[in-house]
């Protein structure tokens, strides 16, 4: 049996709730072997980010080359890439290896409010990484920052911003509504024909949402790595994250915004079951 493999290219979270650590936990929970290339180290906990140490661009490239020259990587997730030269190193490396199933979570600001992407890197992100994205997964503030416009107020504006992001080069866009309000949390998916699919679920009242964006994008990549079509990967990723958020209060981690429960249904004594990913036809 072929082992599905996904590569995460992102920053670390020393508290384990977001970044590389969340991505690898998600891959494992969903039956995918995870590899990683660290773009930056963060000194971070549930209360915030206190320091960032960026990896040299040539070392970022060396990590990606080492993984992709040996492992048969089925999908790639890109998270926090905070500097222009780091973004260029990632883009050049992925182009060199012909990667196509790429999910990009344009991480700009941590849940605590700490800025993770320098101003000068935003343009480089637009020019170099967005055209590589099979799927781009911005939240409402990130979509607005990428487009230099106001935050979307409703689903129609979310769809308009998704189409505008597609015009910048991303093949498809999932504008996430977690920062919105109302009983439902609605994500708006814009496909390659600019058609809209609505993904909705109940909004969960919890403060423990650290790493949700990282977890969703890596769950989508896990579905792609297992050969599922993109829309099905998104649906299963949404179900997985919803279960992880619903079970987040079962964890007692930190005094701030705690992590979601990546191993819901898998840890001893946990009776709930996580969504299962069945291998399907290869995604486009």
Secondary structure by P-SEA (a helix, b strand, c coil): cbbbbbbbbbbbbccccccaaaaaaaaaaabbbbbbbbccccccccccccccccccaaaaaaaaaaaaacccccbbbbcccccaaaaaaaaaaaaaacccbbbbccccccccccccccccaaaaaaccccccccbbbbcaaaaaaaacccccccaaaaaaaaaaaaaacccbbbbcccccccccbbbbbbccccbbbbbbbcccccccccaaaaaaaaaaaaaaaacccaaaaaaaaaaaaaaaaaaccccccccccccccccccccccccccccccccccccc
